Amino acid sequence: MPIASKSRVGCQYRWYVPSLSTLPIFIASSLALLVVPGPAVLFIVARSSSQGTRAGLVSVLGVHSASVVHVMAAVAGLSAIVVASAVAFTALKVVGGLYLIYLGIKSIRSARKLTAITPPVVKPERRLFAEAFTVNLLNPKVAIFFLAFLPQFVTSAQGPVWSQTLVLGLIYIALGLCSDGMYALLGSRIGSWFRGHVAKVRALRYAEGGILLGLGLLTLAVPHRRATK
């Protein structure tokens, strides 16, 4: 039955939210998925380690602004279309994978050019936000999460599916902001150990580039699995 419902003379309205009995399981499962480093987490760590806490937090905002788009797509049923369509899914993963590879190559090229007199590269916050947004927007695994995992916590007895999907999606974003924010702080701390040492900074840039390249290749390798009922 709905968790909350109210009625007035001449009109009736209800609040439909997921069952409170399943929310702790959803939160625990979402946290388990969020804390395992993936494209978004490693991107945030790379940016905060190279440019500081503020850059990392801006990247977090970019990542989860894209998460909002994924939530809205899931509410509208677009995530199901993407996962069900081999063409749409392949297009998404190819563009996303190539974008990560492009960022990785840029990091490696900047590492090669780094010298003792090279001024630190400071990317504008708008660019950091846009890159983080694009990385998560083009991540096919996020669409799979909202199609394959989240629906397990939605029941028709609780009311419209779209409203429950929206609530669960917003909870996921709130958890992501917290967990990824912690990763941004961790990345900044890692970066502080390397700053001022050219060889270490160069190694950090190479590592950043290698991680992004690897994530790009892994994204390209994600197989398409048609959704089944």
PyMOL commands that place a pseudoatom at each C-alpha (Angstrom):
pseudoatom trace, name=CA, resn=MET, resi=1, chain=A, elem=C, hetatm=0, pos=[0.000, 0.000, 0.000]
pseudoatom trace, name=CA, resn=PRO, resi=2, chain=A, elem=C, hetatm=0, pos=[1.207, 3.577, -0.511]
pseudoatom trace, name=CA, resn=ILE, resi=3, chain=A, elem=C, hetatm=0, pos=[3.367, 4.932, 2.261]
pseudoatom trace, name=CA, resn=ALA, resi=4, chain=A, elem=C, hetatm=0, pos=[1.492, 8.190, 2.463]
pseudoatom trace, name=CA, resn=SER, resi=5, chain=A, elem=C, hetatm=0, pos=[-1.895, 9.245, 1.200]
pseudoatom trace, name=CA, resn=LYS, resi=6, chain=A, elem=C, hetatm=0, pos=[-4.133, 12.210, 1.870]
pseudoatom trace, name=CA, resn=SER, resi=7, chain=A, elem=C, hetatm=0, pos=[-7.559, 13.236, 0.604]
pseudoatom trace, name=CA, resn=ARG, resi=8, chain=A, elem=C, hetatm=0, pos=[-9.603, 16.414, 0.555]
pseudoatom trace, name=CA, resn=VAL, resi=9, chain=A, elem=C, hetatm=0, pos=[-13.179, 17.198, -0.447]
pseudoatom trace, name=CA, resn=GLY, resi=10, chain=A, elem=C, hetatm=0, pos=[-13.378, 17.520, -4.204]
pseudoatom trace, name=CA, resn=CYS, resi=11, chain=A, elem=C, hetatm=0, pos=[-9.821, 16.233, -4.816]
pseudoatom trace, name=CA, resn=GLN, resi=12, chain=A, elem=C, hetatm=0, pos=[-7.599, 13.386, -3.837]
pseudoatom trace, name=CA, resn=TYR, resi=13, chain=A, elem=C, hetatm=0, pos=[-3.847, 13.009, -4.146]
pseudoatom trace, name=CA, resn=ARG, resi=14, chain=A, elem=C, hetatm=0, pos=[-1.310, 10.468, -3.052]
pseudoatom trace, name=CA, resn=TRP, resi=15, chain=A, elem=C, hetatm=0, pos=[2.398, 10.199, -2.558]
pseudoatom trace, name=CA, resn=TYR, resi=16, chain=A, elem=C, hetatm=0, pos=[3.876, 7.066, -4.107]
pseudoatom trace, name=CA, resn=VAL, resi=17, chain=A, elem=C, hetatm=0, pos=[7.332, 6.082, -2.886]
pseudoatom trace, name=CA, resn=PRO, resi=18, chain=A, elem=C, hetatm=0, pos=[9.216, 2.758, -2.670]
pseudoatom trace, name=CA, resn=SER, resi=19, chain=A, elem=C, hetatm=0, pos=[8.555, 0.457, 0.257]
pseudoatom trace, name=CA, resn=LEU, resi=20, chain=A, elem=C, hetatm=0, pos=[10.467, 1.432, 3.375]
pseudoatom trace, name=CA, resn=SER, resi=21, chain=A, elem=C, hetatm=0, pos=[11.273, -2.242, 3.962]
pseudoatom trace, name=CA, resn=THR, resi=22, chain=A, elem=C, hetatm=0, pos=[13.413, -2.377, 0.790]
pseudoatom trace, name=CA, resn=LEU, resi=23, chain=A, elem=C, hetatm=0, pos=[15.079, 1.024, 1.055]
pseudoatom trace, name=CA, resn=PRO, resi=24, chain=A, elem=C, hetatm=0, pos=[17.893, -0.125, 3.421]
pseudoatom trace, name=CA, resn=ILE, resi=25, chain=A, elem=C, hetatm=0, pos=[18.757, -2.924, 0.979]
pseudoatom trace, name=CA, resn=PHE, resi=26, chain=A, elem=C, hetatm=0, pos=[18.741, -0.508, -1.957]
pseudoatom trace, name=CA, resn=ILE, resi=27, chain=A, elem=C, hetatm=0, pos=[20.939, 1.980, -0.096]
pseudoatom trace, name=CA, resn=ALA, resi=28, chain=A, elem=C, hetatm=0, pos=[23.426, -0.702, 0.954]
pseudoatom trace, name=CA, resn=SER, resi=29, chain=A, elem=C, hetatm=0, pos=[23.557, -2.168, -2.557]
pseudoatom trace, name=CA, resn=SER, resi=30, chain=A, elem=C, hetatm=0, pos=[23.948, 1.258, -4.177]
pseudoatom trace, name=CA, resn=LEU, resi=31, chain=A, elem=C, hetatm=0, pos=[26.777, 2.174, -1.817]
pseudoatom trace, name=CA, resn=ALA, resi=32, chain=A, elem=C, hetatm=0, pos=[28.522, -1.097, -2.620]
pseudoatom trace, name=CA, resn=LEU, resi=33, chain=A, elem=C, hetatm=0, pos=[28.335, -0.265, -6.314]
pseudoatom trace, name=CA, resn=LEU, resi=34, chain=A, elem=C, hetatm=0, pos=[29.347, 3.365, -5.852]
pseudoatom trace, name=CA, resn=VAL, resi=35, chain=A, elem=C, hetatm=0, pos=[32.437, 2.764, -3.729]
pseudoatom trace, name=CA, resn=VAL, resi=36, chain=A, elem=C, hetatm=0, pos=[33.918, 0.280, -6.209]
pseudoatom trace, name=CA, resn=PRO, resi=37, chain=A, elem=C, hetatm=0, pos=[36.120, 2.438, -8.483]
pseudoatom trace, name=CA, resn=GLY, resi=38, chain=A, elem=C, hetatm=0, pos=[34.669, 2.785, -11.972]
pseudoatom trace, name=CA, resn=PRO, resi=39, chain=A, elem=C, hetatm=0, pos=[35.051, 5.372, -14.753]
pseudoatom trace, name=CA, resn=ALA, resi=40, chain=A, elem=C, hetatm=0, pos=[33.470, 8.195, -12.736]
pseudoatom trace, name=CA, resn=VAL, resi=41, chain=A, elem=C, hetatm=0, pos=[35.401, 7.505, -9.524]
pseudoatom trace, name=CA, resn=LEU, resi=42, chain=A, elem=C, hetatm=0, pos=[38.763, 7.141, -11.243]
pseudoatom trace, name=CA, resn=PHE, resi=43, chain=A, elem=C, hetatm=0, pos=[38.109, 10.264, -13.303]
pseudoatom trace, name=CA, resn=ILE, resi=44, chain=A, elem=C, hetatm=0, pos=[37.339, 12.239, -10.129]
pseudoatom trace, name=CA, resn=VAL, resi=45, chain=A, elem=C, hetatm=0, pos=[40.449, 10.934, -8.363]
pseudoatom trace, name=CA, resn=ALA, resi=46, chain=A, elem=C, hetatm=0, pos=[42.605, 11.772, -11.382]
pseudoatom trace, name=CA, resn=ARG, resi=47, chain=A, elem=C, hetatm=0, pos=[41.300, 15.320, -11.593]
pseudoatom trace, name=CA, resn=SER, resi=48, chain=A, elem=C, hetatm=0, pos=[41.513, 16.065, -7.866]
pseudoatom trace, name=CA, resn=SER, resi=49, chain=A, elem=C, hetatm=0, pos=[45.008, 14.581, -7.606]
pseudoatom trace, name=CA, resn=SER, resi=50, chain=A, elem=C, hetatm=0, pos=[46.270, 16.765, -10.450]
pseudoatom trace, name=CA, resn=GLN, resi=51, chain=A, elem=C, hetatm=0, pos=[44.431, 19.989, -9.635]
pseudoatom trace, name=CA, resn=GLY, resi=52, chain=A, elem=C, hetatm=0, pos=[43.187, 19.842, -6.051]
pseudoatom trace, name=CA, resn=THR, resi=53, chain=A, elem=C, hetatm=0, pos=[40.043, 19.354, -4.010]
pseudoatom trace, name=CA, resn=ARG, resi=54, chain=A, elem=C, hetatm=0, pos=[37.994, 22.049, -5.734]
pseudoatom trace, name=CA, resn=ALA, resi=55, chain=A, elem=C, hetatm=0, pos=[38.622, 20.482, -9.152]
pseudoatom trace, name=CA, resn=GLY, resi=56, chain=A, elem=C, hetatm=0, pos=[37.605, 17.099, -7.767]
pseudoatom trace, name=CA, resn=LEU, resi=57, chain=A, elem=C, hetatm=0, pos=[34.371, 18.442, -6.296]
pseudoatom trace, name=CA, resn=VAL, resi=58, chain=A, elem=C, hetatm=0, pos=[33.532, 20.237, -9.544]
pseudoatom trace, name=CA, resn=SER, resi=59, chain=A, elem=C, hetatm=0, pos=[34.057, 16.898, -11.290]
pseudoatom trace, name=CA, resn=VAL, resi=60, chain=A, elem=C, hetatm=0, pos=[31.709, 15.248, -8.783]
pseudoatom trace, name=CA, resn=LEU, resi=61, chain=A, elem=C, hetatm=0, pos=[29.026, 17.797, -9.642]
pseudoatom trace, name=CA, resn=GLY, resi=62, chain=A, elem=C, hetatm=0, pos=[29.584, 17.149, -13.346]
pseudoatom trace, name=CA, resn=VAL, resi=63, chain=A, elem=C, hetatm=0, pos=[29.316, 13.386, -12.897]
pseudoatom trace, name=CA, resn=HIS, resi=64, chain=A, elem=C, hetatm=0, pos=[26.063, 13.558, -10.985]
pseudoatom trace, name=CA, resn=SER, resi=65, chain=A, elem=C, hetatm=0, pos=[24.530, 16.204, -13.188]
pseudoatom trace, name=CA, resn=ALA, resi=66, chain=A, elem=C, hetatm=0, pos=[24.814, 13.486, -15.822]
pseudoatom trace, name=CA, resn=SER, resi=67, chain=A, elem=C, hetatm=0, pos=[23.300, 11.070, -13.293]
pseudoatom trace, name=CA, resn=VAL, resi=68, chain=A, elem=C, hetatm=0, pos=[20.247, 13.346, -13.201]
pseudoatom trace, name=CA, resn=VAL, resi=69, chain=A, elem=C, hetatm=0, pos=[19.938, 12.897, -16.976]
pseudoatom trace, name=CA, resn=HIS, resi=70, chain=A, elem=C, hetatm=0, pos=[20.156, 9.112, -16.545]
pseudoatom trace, name=CA, resn=VAL, resi=71, chain=A, elem=C, hetatm=0, pos=[17.463, 9.202, -13.866]
pseudoatom trace, name=CA, resn=MET, resi=72, chain=A, elem=C, hetatm=0, pos=[15.153, 11.248, -16.084]
pseudoatom trace, name=CA, resn=ALA, resi=73, chain=A, elem=C, hetatm=0, pos=[15.845, 8.846, -18.952]
pseudoatom trace, name=CA, resn=ALA, resi=74, chain=A, elem=C, hetatm=0, pos=[14.952, 5.900, -16.723]
pseudoatom trace, name=CA, resn=VAL, resi=75, chain=A, elem=C, hetatm=0, pos=[11.737, 7.621, -15.600]
pseudoatom trace, name=CA, resn=ALA, resi=76, chain=A, elem=C, hetatm=0, pos=[10.812, 8.255, -19.236]
pseudoatom trace, name=CA, resn=GLY, resi=77, chain=A, elem=C, hetatm=0, pos=[11.745, 4.721, -20.262]
pseudoatom trace, name=CA, resn=LEU, resi=78, chain=A, elem=C, hetatm=0, pos=[14.641, 5.800, -22.482]
pseudoatom trace, name=CA, resn=SER, resi=79, chain=A, elem=C, hetatm=0, pos=[17.221, 3.696, -20.602]
pseudoatom trace, name=CA, resn=ALA, resi=80, chain=A, elem=C, hetatm=0, pos=[15.257, 0.581, -21.495]
pseudoatom trace, name=CA, resn=ILE, resi=81, chain=A, elem=C, hetatm=0, pos=[15.275, 1.603, -25.158]
pseudoatom trace, name=CA, resn=VAL, resi=82, chain=A, elem=C, hetatm=0, pos=[19.049, 2.152, -25.150]
pseudoatom trace, name=CA, resn=VAL, resi=83, chain=A, elem=C, hetatm=0, pos=[19.768, -1.200, -23.514]
pseudoatom trace, name=CA, resn=ALA, resi=84, chain=A, elem=C, hetatm=0, pos=[17.273, -3.057, -25.707]
pseudoatom trace, name=CA, resn=SER, resi=85, chain=A, elem=C, hetatm=0, pos=[18.620, -1.554, -28.943]
pseudoatom trace, name=CA, resn=ALA, resi=86, chain=A, elem=C, hetatm=0, pos=[21.944, -3.000, -30.070]
pseudoatom trace, name=CA, resn=VAL, resi=87, chain=A, elem=C, hetatm=0, pos=[22.562, 0.023, -32.325]
pseudoatom trace, name=CA, resn=ALA, resi=88, chain=A, elem=C, hetatm=0, pos=[21.850, 2.630, -29.623]
pseudoatom trace, name=CA, resn=PHE, resi=89, chain=A, elem=C, hetatm=0, pos=[23.834, 0.737, -26.995]
pseudoatom trace, name=CA, resn=THR, resi=90, chain=A, elem=C, hetatm=0, pos=[26.820, 0.277, -29.298]
pseudoatom trace, name=CA, resn=ALA, resi=91, chain=A, elem=C, hetatm=0, pos=[26.778, 3.943, -30.327]
pseudoatom trace, name=CA, resn=LEU, resi=92, chain=A, elem=C, hetatm=0, pos=[26.740, 5.023, -26.691]
pseudoatom trace, name=CA, resn=LYS, resi=93, chain=A, elem=C, hetatm=0, pos=[29.611, 2.788, -25.629]
pseudoatom trace, name=CA, resn=VAL, resi=94, chain=A, elem=C, hetatm=0, pos=[31.754, 3.618, -28.693]
pseudoatom trace, name=CA, resn=VAL, resi=95, chain=A, elem=C, hetatm=0, pos=[31.419, 7.373, -28.224]
pseudoatom trace, name=CA, resn=GLY, resi=96, chain=A, elem=C, hetatm=0, pos=[31.999, 7.054, -24.474]
pseudoatom trace, name=CA, resn=GLY, resi=97, chain=A, elem=C, hetatm=0, pos=[34.985, 4.734, -24.878]
pseudoatom trace, name=CA, resn=LEU, resi=98, chain=A, elem=C, hetatm=0, pos=[36.639, 6.895, -27.521]
pseudoatom trace, name=CA, resn=TYR, resi=99, chain=A, elem=C, hetatm=0, pos=[36.136, 10.002, -25.395]
pseudoatom trace, name=CA, resn=LEU, resi=100, chain=A, elem=C, hetatm=0, pos=[37.917, 8.369, -22.446]
pseudoatom trace, name=CA, resn=ILE, resi=101, chain=A, elem=C, hetatm=0, pos=[40.746, 7.243, -24.743]
pseudoatom trace, name=CA, resn=TYR, resi=102, chain=A, elem=C, hetatm=0, pos=[41.037, 10.810, -26.065]
pseudoatom trace, name=CA, resn=LEU, resi=103, chain=A, elem=C, hetatm=0, pos=[41.354, 12.182, -22.517]
pseudoatom trace, name=CA, resn=GLY, resi=104, chain=A, elem=C, hetatm=0, pos=[43.919, 9.496, -21.678]
pseudoatom trace, name=CA, resn=ILE, resi=105, chain=A, elem=C, hetatm=0, pos=[46.078, 10.366, -24.682]
pseudoatom trace, name=CA, resn=LYS, resi=106, chain=A, elem=C, hetatm=0, pos=[45.951, 14.039, -23.719]
pseudoatom trace, name=CA, resn=SER, resi=107, chain=A, elem=C, hetatm=0, pos=[47.182, 13.232, -20.199]
pseudoatom trace, name=CA, resn=ILE, resi=108, chain=A, elem=C, hetatm=0, pos=[50.047, 11.077, -21.517]
pseudoatom trace, name=CA, resn=ARG, resi=109, chain=A, elem=C, hetatm=0, pos=[51.111, 13.763, -23.999]
pseudoatom trace, name=CA, resn=SER, resi=110, chain=A, elem=C, hetatm=0, pos=[51.123, 16.379, -21.245]
pseudoatom trace, name=CA, resn=ALA, resi=111, chain=A, elem=C, hetatm=0, pos=[53.259, 14.063, -19.082]
pseudoatom trace, name=CA, resn=ARG, resi=112, chain=A, elem=C, hetatm=0, pos=[55.861, 13.761, -21.839]
pseudoatom trace, name=CA, resn=LYS, resi=113, chain=A, elem=C, hetatm=0, pos=[56.135, 17.533, -22.123]
pseudoatom trace, name=CA, resn=LEU, resi=114, chain=A, elem=C, hetatm=0, pos=[56.424, 18.099, -18.377]
pseudoatom trace, name=CA, resn=THR, resi=115, chain=A, elem=C, hetatm=0, pos=[59.680, 19.688, -17.154]
pseudoatom trace, name=CA, resn=ALA, resi=116, chain=A, elem=C, hetatm=0, pos=[60.877, 21.390, -14.006]
pseudoatom trace, name=CA, resn=ILE, resi=117, chain=A, elem=C, hetatm=0, pos=[59.909, 24.791, -15.412]
pseudoatom trace, name=CA, resn=THR, resi=118, chain=A, elem=C, hetatm=0, pos=[56.534, 23.719, -16.828]
pseudoatom trace, name=CA, resn=PRO, resi=119, chain=A, elem=C, hetatm=0, pos=[53.775, 25.663, -15.071]
pseudoatom trace, name=CA, resn=PRO, resi=120, chain=A, elem=C, hetatm=0, pos=[51.036, 23.500, -13.558]
pseudoatom trace, name=CA, resn=VAL, resi=121, chain=A, elem=C, hetatm=0, pos=[48.101, 22.875, -15.880]
pseudoatom trace, name=CA, resn=VAL, resi=122, chain=A, elem=C, hetatm=0, pos=[44.948, 24.416, -14.429]
pseudoatom trace, name=CA, resn=LYS, resi=123, chain=A, elem=C, hetatm=0, pos=[41.821, 23.532, -16.348]
pseudoatom trace, name=CA, resn=PRO, resi=124, chain=A, elem=C, hetatm=0, pos=[38.879, 25.949, -16.072]
pseudoatom trace, name=CA, resn=GLU, resi=125, chain=A, elem=C, hetatm=0, pos=[36.106, 24.683, -13.851]
pseudoatom trace, name=CA, resn=ARG, resi=126, chain=A, elem=C, hetatm=0, pos=[33.629, 24.769, -16.729]
pseudoatom trace, name=CA, resn=ARG, resi=127, chain=A, elem=C, hetatm=0, pos=[35.868, 22.403, -18.662]
pseudoatom trace, name=CA, resn=LEU, resi=128, chain=A, elem=C, hetatm=0, pos=[36.278, 20.093, -15.676]
pseudoatom trace, name=CA, resn=PHE, resi=129, chain=A, elem=C, hetatm=0, pos=[32.512, 20.017, -15.210]
pseudoatom trace, name=CA, resn=ALA, resi=130, chain=A, elem=C, hetatm=0, pos=[31.873, 19.375, -18.911]
pseudoatom trace, name=CA, resn=GLU, resi=131, chain=A, elem=C, hetatm=0, pos=[34.412, 16.545, -19.086]
pseudoatom trace, name=CA, resn=ALA, resi=132, chain=A, elem=C, hetatm=0, pos=[33.016, 14.836, -15.985]
pseudoatom trace, name=CA, resn=PHE, resi=133, chain=A, elem=C, hetatm=0, pos=[29.456, 15.278, -17.254]
pseudoatom trace, name=CA, resn=THR, resi=134, chain=A, elem=C, hetatm=0, pos=[30.352, 13.748, -20.615]
pseudoatom trace, name=CA, resn=VAL, resi=135, chain=A, elem=C, hetatm=0, pos=[32.215, 10.802, -19.081]
pseudoatom trace, name=CA, resn=ASN, resi=136, chain=A, elem=C, hetatm=0, pos=[29.225, 9.755, -16.984]
pseudoatom trace, name=CA, resn=LEU, resi=137, chain=A, elem=C, hetatm=0, pos=[26.605, 10.615, -19.594]
pseudoatom trace, name=CA, resn=LEU, resi=138, chain=A, elem=C, hetatm=0, pos=[28.278, 8.285, -22.099]
pseudoatom trace, name=CA, resn=ASN, resi=139, chain=A, elem=C, hetatm=0, pos=[28.761, 5.459, -19.593]
pseudoatom trace, name=CA, resn=PRO, resi=140, chain=A, elem=C, hetatm=0, pos=[26.565, 2.540, -20.761]
pseudoatom trace, name=CA, resn=LYS, resi=141, chain=A, elem=C, hetatm=0, pos=[26.912, 0.795, -17.400]
pseudoatom trace, name=CA, resn=VAL, resi=142, chain=A, elem=C, hetatm=0, pos=[24.850, 3.538, -15.762]
pseudoatom trace, name=CA, resn=ALA, resi=143, chain=A, elem=C, hetatm=0, pos=[21.964, 2.876, -18.138]
pseudoatom trace, name=CA, resn=ILE, resi=144, chain=A, elem=C, hetatm=0, pos=[22.270, -0.834, -17.353]
pseudoatom trace, name=CA, resn=PHE, resi=145, chain=A, elem=C, hetatm=0, pos=[22.154, -0.037, -13.611]
pseudoatom trace, name=CA, resn=PHE, resi=146, chain=A, elem=C, hetatm=0, pos=[18.870, 1.828, -13.949]
pseudoatom trace, name=CA, resn=LEU, resi=147, chain=A, elem=C, hetatm=0, pos=[17.337, -0.887, -16.134]
pseudoatom trace, name=CA, resn=ALA, resi=148, chain=A, elem=C, hetatm=0, pos=[18.593, -4.091, -14.507]
pseudoatom trace, name=CA, resn=PHE, resi=149, chain=A, elem=C, hetatm=0, pos=[19.237, -3.209, -10.864]
pseudoatom trace, name=CA, resn=LEU, resi=150, chain=A, elem=C, hetatm=0, pos=[16.944, -0.388, -9.793]
pseudoatom trace, name=CA, resn=PRO, resi=151, chain=A, elem=C, hetatm=0, pos=[13.673, -2.013, -11.015]
pseudoatom trace, name=CA, resn=GLN, resi=152, chain=A, elem=C, hetatm=0, pos=[14.207, -4.832, -8.497]
pseudoatom trace, name=CA, resn=PHE, resi=153, chain=A, elem=C, hetatm=0, pos=[13.142, -2.335, -5.816]
pseudoatom trace, name=CA, resn=VAL, resi=154, chain=A, elem=C, hetatm=0, pos=[10.036, -1.113, -7.628]
pseudoatom trace, name=CA, resn=THR, resi=155, chain=A, elem=C, hetatm=0, pos=[6.684, -2.829, -7.047]
pseudoatom trace, name=CA, resn=SER, resi=156, chain=A, elem=C, hetatm=0, pos=[3.361, -2.085, -8.699]
pseudoatom trace, name=CA, resn=ALA, resi=157, chain=A, elem=C, hetatm=0, pos=[1.653, -2.264, -5.291]
pseudoatom trace, name=CA, resn=GLN, resi=158, chain=A, elem=C, hetatm=0, pos=[3.418, 0.962, -4.314]
pseudoatom trace, name=CA, resn=GLY, resi=159, chain=A, elem=C, hetatm=0, pos=[1.913, 2.987, -7.154]
pseudoatom trace, name=CA, resn=PRO, resi=160, chain=A, elem=C, hetatm=0, pos=[3.249, 4.393, -10.446]
pseudoatom trace, name=CA, resn=VAL, resi=161, chain=A, elem=C, hetatm=0, pos=[6.616, 2.977, -11.478]
pseudoatom trace, name=CA, resn=TRP, resi=162, chain=A, elem=C, hetatm=0, pos=[7.894, 6.358, -12.661]
pseudoatom trace, name=CA, resn=SER, resi=163, chain=A, elem=C, hetatm=0, pos=[7.522, 7.988, -9.228]
pseudoatom trace, name=CA, resn=GLN, resi=164, chain=A, elem=C, hetatm=0, pos=[9.302, 5.128, -7.455]
pseudoatom trace, name=CA, resn=THR, resi=165, chain=A, elem=C, hetatm=0, pos=[12.075, 5.190, -10.076]
pseudoatom trace, name=CA, resn=LEU, resi=166, chain=A, elem=C, hetatm=0, pos=[12.475, 8.926, -9.543]
pseudoatom trace, name=CA, resn=VAL, resi=167, chain=A, elem=C, hetatm=0, pos=[12.754, 8.594, -5.751]
pseudoatom trace, name=CA, resn=LEU, resi=168, chain=A, elem=C, hetatm=0, pos=[15.262, 5.726, -5.969]
pseudoatom trace, name=CA, resn=GLY, resi=169, chain=A, elem=C, hetatm=0, pos=[17.275, 7.615, -8.597]
pseudoatom trace, name=CA, resn=LEU, resi=170, chain=A, elem=C, hetatm=0, pos=[17.482, 10.706, -6.399]
pseudoatom trace, name=CA, resn=ILE, resi=171, chain=A, elem=C, hetatm=0, pos=[18.586, 8.568, -3.446]
pseudoatom trace, name=CA, resn=TYR, resi=172, chain=A, elem=C, hetatm=0, pos=[21.288, 7.047, -5.662]
pseudoatom trace, name=CA, resn=ILE, resi=173, chain=A, elem=C, hetatm=0, pos=[22.504, 10.528, -6.671]
pseudoatom trace, name=CA, resn=ALA, resi=174, chain=A, elem=C, hetatm=0, pos=[22.598, 11.692, -3.039]
pseudoatom trace, name=CA, resn=LEU, resi=175, chain=A, elem=C, hetatm=0, pos=[24.674, 8.652, -2.085]
pseudoatom trace, name=CA, resn=GLY, resi=176, chain=A, elem=C, hetatm=0, pos=[26.929, 9.223, -5.089]
pseudoatom trace, name=CA, resn=LEU, resi=177, chain=A, elem=C, hetatm=0, pos=[27.576, 12.833, -4.151]
pseudoatom trace, name=CA, resn=CYS, resi=178, chain=A, elem=C, hetatm=0, pos=[28.720, 11.701, -0.698]
pseudoatom trace, name=CA, resn=SER, resi=179, chain=A, elem=C, hetatm=0, pos=[30.885, 8.756, -1.789]
pseudoatom trace, name=CA, resn=ASP, resi=180, chain=A, elem=C, hetatm=0, pos=[32.430, 10.534, -4.780]
pseudoatom trace, name=CA, resn=GLY, resi=181, chain=A, elem=C, hetatm=0, pos=[33.045, 13.613, -2.650]
pseudoatom trace, name=CA, resn=MET, resi=182, chain=A, elem=C, hetatm=0, pos=[35.145, 11.429, -0.367]
pseudoatom trace, name=CA, resn=TYR, resi=183, chain=A, elem=C, hetatm=0, pos=[37.071, 10.159, -3.377]
pseudoatom trace, name=CA, resn=ALA, resi=184, chain=A, elem=C, hetatm=0, pos=[37.711, 13.761, -4.434]
pseudoatom trace, name=CA, resn=LEU, resi=185, chain=A, elem=C, hetatm=0, pos=[39.241, 14.475, -1.024]
pseudoatom trace, name=CA, resn=LEU, resi=186, chain=A, elem=C, hetatm=0, pos=[41.309, 11.296, -1.247]
pseudoatom trace, name=CA, resn=GLY, resi=187, chain=A, elem=C, hetatm=0, pos=[42.561, 12.237, -4.706]
pseudoatom trace, name=CA, resn=SER, resi=188, chain=A, elem=C, hetatm=0, pos=[43.561, 15.681, -3.503]
pseudoatom trace, name=CA, resn=ARG, resi=189, chain=A, elem=C, hetatm=0, pos=[45.532, 14.139, -0.648]
pseudoatom trace, name=CA, resn=ILE, resi=190, chain=A, elem=C, hetatm=0, pos=[47.319, 11.816, -3.089]
pseudoatom trace, name=CA, resn=GLY, resi=191, chain=A, elem=C, hetatm=0, pos=[48.140, 14.765, -5.338]
pseudoatom trace, name=CA, resn=SER, resi=192, chain=A, elem=C, hetatm=0, pos=[49.607, 16.743, -2.443]
pseudoatom trace, name=CA, resn=TRP, resi=193, chain=A, elem=C, hetatm=0, pos=[52.202, 14.003, -1.931]
pseudoatom trace, name=CA, resn=PHE, resi=194, chain=A, elem=C, hetatm=0, pos=[53.398, 14.406, -5.522]
pseudoatom trace, name=CA, resn=ARG, resi=195, chain=A, elem=C, hetatm=0, pos=[53.348, 18.169, -6.064]
pseudoatom trace, name=CA, resn=GLY, resi=196, chain=A, elem=C, hetatm=0, pos=[56.741, 19.812, -6.314]
pseudoatom trace, name=CA, resn=HIS, resi=197, chain=A, elem=C, hetatm=0, pos=[58.465, 16.693, -7.628]
pseudoatom trace, name=CA, resn=VAL, resi=198, chain=A, elem=C, hetatm=0, pos=[58.667, 16.649, -11.409]
pseudoatom trace, name=CA, resn=ALA, resi=199, chain=A, elem=C, hetatm=0, pos=[59.329, 12.914, -11.711]
pseudoatom trace, name=CA, resn=LYS, resi=200, chain=A, elem=C, hetatm=0, pos=[56.446, 12.071, -9.395]
pseudoatom trace, name=CA, resn=VAL, resi=201, chain=A, elem=C, hetatm=0, pos=[54.067, 14.481, -11.143]
pseudoatom trace, name=CA, resn=ARG, resi=202, chain=A, elem=C, hetatm=0, pos=[55.040, 12.989, -14.491]
pseudoatom trace, name=CA, resn=ALA, resi=203, chain=A, elem=C, hetatm=0, pos=[54.384, 9.495, -13.140]
pseudoatom trace, name=CA, resn=LEU, resi=204, chain=A, elem=C, hetatm=0, pos=[51.012, 10.682, -11.826]
pseudoatom trace, name=CA, resn=ARG, resi=205, chain=A, elem=C, hetatm=0, pos=[50.102, 12.069, -15.260]
pseudoatom trace, name=CA, resn=TYR, resi=206, chain=A, elem=C, hetatm=0, pos=[51.129, 8.820, -16.929]
pseudoatom trace, name=CA, resn=ALA, resi=207, chain=A, elem=C, hetatm=0, pos=[49.039, 6.887, -14.417]
pseudoatom trace, name=CA, resn=GLU, resi=208, chain=A, elem=C, hetatm=0, pos=[46.080, 9.184, -15.038]
pseudoatom trace, name=CA, resn=GLY, resi=209, chain=A, elem=C, hetatm=0, pos=[46.407, 8.729, -18.782]
pseudoatom trace, name=CA, resn=GLY, resi=210, chain=A, elem=C, hetatm=0, pos=[46.803, 4.975, -18.468]
pseudoatom trace, name=CA, resn=ILE, resi=211, chain=A, elem=C, hetatm=0, pos=[43.714, 4.721, -16.276]
pseudoatom trace, name=CA, resn=LEU, resi=212, chain=A, elem=C, hetatm=0, pos=[41.614, 6.742, -18.711]
pseudoatom trace, name=CA, resn=LEU, resi=213, chain=A, elem=C, hetatm=0, pos=[42.895, 4.701, -21.659]
pseudoatom trace, name=CA, resn=GLY, resi=214, chain=A, elem=C, hetatm=0, pos=[42.116, 1.477, -19.828]
pseudoatom trace, name=CA, resn=LEU, resi=215, chain=A, elem=C, hetatm=0, pos=[38.632, 2.675, -18.911]
pseudoatom trace, name=CA, resn=GLY, resi=216, chain=A, elem=C, hetatm=0, pos=[38.027, 3.639, -22.527]
pseudoatom trace, name=CA, resn=LEU, resi=217, chain=A, elem=C, hetatm=0, pos=[39.023, 0.175, -23.745]
pseudoatom trace, name=CA, resn=LEU, resi=218, chain=A, elem=C, hetatm=0, pos=[36.884, -1.496, -21.067]
pseudoatom trace, name=CA, resn=THR, resi=219, chain=A, elem=C, hetatm=0, pos=[33.925, 0.647, -22.084]
pseudoatom trace, name=CA, resn=LEU, resi=220, chain=A, elem=C, hetatm=0, pos=[34.367, -0.437, -25.701]
pseudoatom trace, name=CA, resn=ALA, resi=221, chain=A, elem=C, hetatm=0, pos=[34.414, -4.048, -24.540]
pseudoatom trace, name=CA, resn=VAL, resi=222, chain=A, elem=C, hetatm=0, pos=[31.105, -3.883, -22.641]
pseudoatom trace, name=CA, resn=PRO, resi=223, chain=A, elem=C, hetatm=0, pos=[28.900, -6.509, -24.347]
pseudoatom trace, name=CA, resn=HIS, resi=224, chain=A, elem=C, hetatm=0, pos=[25.341, -5.772, -25.374]
pseudoatom trace, name=CA, resn=ARG, resi=225, chain=A, elem=C, hetatm=0, pos=[22.790, -7.873, -23.544]
pseudoatom trace, name=CA, resn=ARG, resi=226, chain=A, elem=C, hetatm=0, pos=[19.230, -7.579, -24.689]
pseudoatom trace, name=CA, resn=ALA, resi=227, chain=A, elem=C, hetatm=0, pos=[16.876, -7.042, -21.798]
pseudoatom trace, name=CA, resn=THR, resi=228, chain=A, elem=C, hetatm=0, pos=[14.681, -10.007, -21.019]
pseudoatom trace, name=CA, resn=LYS, resi=229, chain=A, elem=C, hetatm=0, pos=[11.446, -10.162, -19.100]
for i in range(1, 229): cmd.bond("trace and resi %d" % i, "trace and resi %d" % (i + 1))
show_as sticks, trace
zoom trace
